[in-house]
Amino acid sequence: MKKRIVLKGIVLAGAFLTGPVLASSFDDFFAAIKRDDVSAVQNLARRGFDLNTRNVAGEHPLYLALRDDAPAVADFLVGQSKVDVNAVSEKGETPLMMAALKGRLALARRLIDRKAEVNKTGWTPLHYAATHAGEESPAMVRLLLENHAYIDAESPNRSTPLMMAAHYGNPGVVKLLLEEGADPLLKNQKGLTAIDFARGANRAEAAEIIAAFVRSKQPRGRW
């Protein structure tokens, strides 16, 4: 009987130790992501820490690494077969959407190679790519289109990638989307077209690209 009591005490002591140990690993993991400490993340992974563990806000580690500019950790996580590349945040955002928004072209390619979803309901990776104003954004948009991104995808308020590019993005993306078949005459829920988005943001170059494209498609009159 005494032996049983001793063994039970050992088990209980182990149970009390488990909580703090796990809490420490949890905190260490997300702190390592924040400072882009890939060595610490790799060490935790070797110890069996689940790389799909979400933080207290319900955000996935790969999504966080991309959103918070931790490229080394993001690169490591993308390469782990057990990591869910299609994890969705509470805001409906995915790792590929973050890669597109941040202009992380190489990581976006790797995500797509791992079957990250290019199309989804609501906001899409193409919307996010079109919003990015950096010089790499045309290449990101082209990558998504080459992988069958729907060019006139509608957000919850019916805004299209072309509208986002016109308001926020690179004029080269506006031109690319138009050349690839985006419809400049579509309207969102407020009745605004892509050229309205451009003019509302005082983006004269984008507005002129759209206007010139629309004019080029109008039938020529006979004299």
C-alpha positions in Angstrom: 0.0 0.0 0.0 2.8 2.4 0.9 4.5 1.7 -2.5 1.2 2.7 -4.3 1.0 5.9 -2.4 4.6 6.8 -3.3 4.0 6.1 -7.0 0.8 8.1 -7.0 2.7 11.0 -5.5 5.3 10.8 -8.3 2.6 10.9 -10.9 0.9 13.9 -9.3 4.2 15.7 -9.0 4.7 15.1 -12.7 1.3 16.5 -13.5 2.1 19.7 -11.6 5.3 20.1 -13.5 3.8 19.6 -16.9 1.7 22.8 -16.9 4.6 25.3 -16.3 6.9 23.4 -18.6 4.4 23.5 -21.5 3.6 27.2 -20.7 7.3 28.0 -20.9 7.7 26.3 -24.3 4.6 28.1 -25.5 5.9 31.5 -24.5 9.4 30.7 -25.8 8.0 29.6 -29.2 6.1 32.8 -29.9 8.8 35.0 -28.5 11.2 33.3 -30.9 8.9 34.0 -33.8 8.7 37.7 -32.8 12.5 38.1 -32.9 12.9 35.8 -35.9 15.1 33.4 -33.9 14.9 30.3 -36.2 17.4 28.4 -34.0 15.1 28.6 -31.0 12.1 27.5 -33.1 14.1 24.6 -34.5 15.2 23.5 -31.0 11.6 23.5 -29.8 10.6 21.5 -32.9 13.2 18.9 -32.1 11.8 18.7 -28.6 8.4 17.9 -30.0 6.7 21.2 -29.8 3.7 21.3 -32.2 4.5 23.8 -35.0 0.8 24.3 -35.7 0.2 25.7 -32.1 -1.8 28.9 -32.3 -1.1 31.8 -29.9 -3.7 33.1 -27.4 -5.2 35.2 -30.2 -5.7 32.1 -32.3 -3.1 33.1 -34.9 -1.1 30.4 -36.6 2.8 30.5 -36.4 3.4 30.6 -40.1 0.9 33.4 -40.6 2.5 35.3 -37.7 6.1 34.8 -39.1 5.0 36.3 -42.4 2.8 39.1 -41.0 5.5 40.2 -38.5 8.5 40.0 -40.8 10.3 37.0 -39.4 11.6 35.6 -42.8 14.0 33.0 -41.3 11.3 31.4 -39.2 8.8 31.6 -42.1 11.3 29.9 -44.4 11.8 27.1 -41.8 8.1 26.6 -41.2 7.2 26.5 -44.9 9.6 23.6 -45.2 8.0 21.5 -42.5 5.5 19.0 -44.0 3.3 19.0 -40.9 2.8 22.8 -40.9 -0.6 23.8 -42.2 0.0 26.2 -45.1 -3.8 26.9 -45.4 -4.4 27.9 -41.8 -6.9 30.7 -41.6 -6.8 33.5 -39.1 -9.9 34.9 -37.4 -9.8 37.7 -39.9 -9.9 35.2 -42.8 -6.3 35.7 -43.7 -3.9 32.9 -44.8 -0.1 32.6 -45.0 -0.2 33.1 -48.8 -2.2 36.3 -48.3 0.5 37.6 -46.0 3.3 36.6 -48.3 1.5 38.4 -51.2 0.9 41.5 -49.1 4.6 41.6 -48.0 6.0 40.9 -51.4 7.7 37.7 -50.3 7.8 36.2 -53.8 10.1 33.2 -53.0 8.0 32.2 -50.0 4.8 32.6 -52.0 6.2 30.2 -54.6 7.0 27.7 -51.9 3.6 28.0 -50.4 1.9 27.4 -53.7 4.2 24.4 -54.3 2.8 23.1 -51.0 -0.7 23.5 -52.3 -1.6 26.7 -50.6 -5.0 27.9 -51.8 -4.7 30.6 -54.4 -8.5 31.2 -54.5 -10.8 31.5 -51.6 -14.1 33.3 -50.8 -13.8 36.9 -49.6 -10.5 38.6 -49.7 -7.9 36.6 -51.7 -4.2 36.5 -52.1 -4.6 38.4 -55.4 -6.3 41.3 -53.6 -3.4 41.4 -51.2 -0.8 41.2 -53.9 -2.5 44.0 -55.8 -2.4 46.2 -52.7 1.4 45.9 -52.3 3.1 48.9 -53.9 6.6 47.5 -54.1 8.5 46.8 -57.3 8.2 43.1 -56.9 4.3 43.3 -56.9 3.9 42.7 -60.6 5.9 39.5 -60.3 3.7 38.4 -57.4 0.5 39.1 -59.3 1.8 37.3 -62.3 2.7 34.3 -60.1 -0.8 34.1 -58.7 -2.5 34.5 -62.1 -0.2 31.7 -63.5 -1.6 29.6 -60.7 -5.2 30.3 -61.7 -6.1 33.2 -59.4 -9.5 34.5 -60.4 -8.7 38.0 -61.7 -12.0 39.7 -60.9 -12.4 38.1 -57.4 -14.8 40.0 -55.3 -14.1 40.9 -51.6 -17.0 41.0 -49.2 -17.8 44.5 -50.4 -17.3 43.5 -54.0 -14.0 45.3 -54.5 -11.7 43.6 -57.0 -7.9 43.3 -57.2 -7.9 46.0 -59.9 -9.6 48.4 -57.5 -7.1 47.6 -54.8 -4.2 48.1 -57.2 -5.7 51.4 -58.4 -6.0 52.8 -54.9 -2.9 51.4 -53.2 -0.7 49.4 -55.5 1.9 49.6 -58.2 0.8 51.2 -61.5 2.5 48.3 -63.2 0.1 46.0 -61.5 -2.9 48.1 -62.8 -1.5 47.7 -66.3 -0.8 44.0 -65.9 -4.3 43.2 -64.5 -5.9 45.1 -67.4 -3.8 43.3 -70.0 -4.7 40.0 -68.4 -8.4 40.6 -68.6 -9.5 42.4 -65.5 -12.8 44.2 -66.0 -12.3 48.0 -65.3 -16.1 48.7 -65.4 -17.1 46.5 -62.4 -18.5 48.3 -59.4 -18.3 47.6 -55.7 -21.1 47.9 -53.2 -20.7 51.7 -53.2 -21.0 51.9 -57.0 -17.3 52.7 -57.4 -15.2 51.5 -60.3 -11.4 51.0 -60.4 -10.9 54.5 -61.9 -13.0 56.0 -59.0 -10.6 54.2 -56.6 -7.6 55.7 -58.4 -9.1 59.2 -58.5 -10.2 59.0 -54.8 -6.6 58.3 -53.8 -5.2 61.0 -56.1 -3.3 58.4 -58.1 -3.2 60.1 -61.5 -1.0 57.6 -63.2 -3.2 54.7 -62.3 -6.3 56.6 -63.3 -4.8 57.4 -66.7 -3.8 53.8 -67.3 -7.4 52.7 -66.7 -8.9 55.5 -68.8 -6.6 54.8 -71.7 -7.4 51.1 -71.5 -11.2 51.8 -71.5 -10.8 54.2 -74.4 -8.9 51.6 -76.4 -11.7 49.2 -76.1 -14.4 51.6 -77.3 -15.6 51.1 -80.9 -14.1 53.5 -83.4 -16.6 55.7 -85.3 -16.8 56.0 -89.0 -16.2 59.4 -90.7 
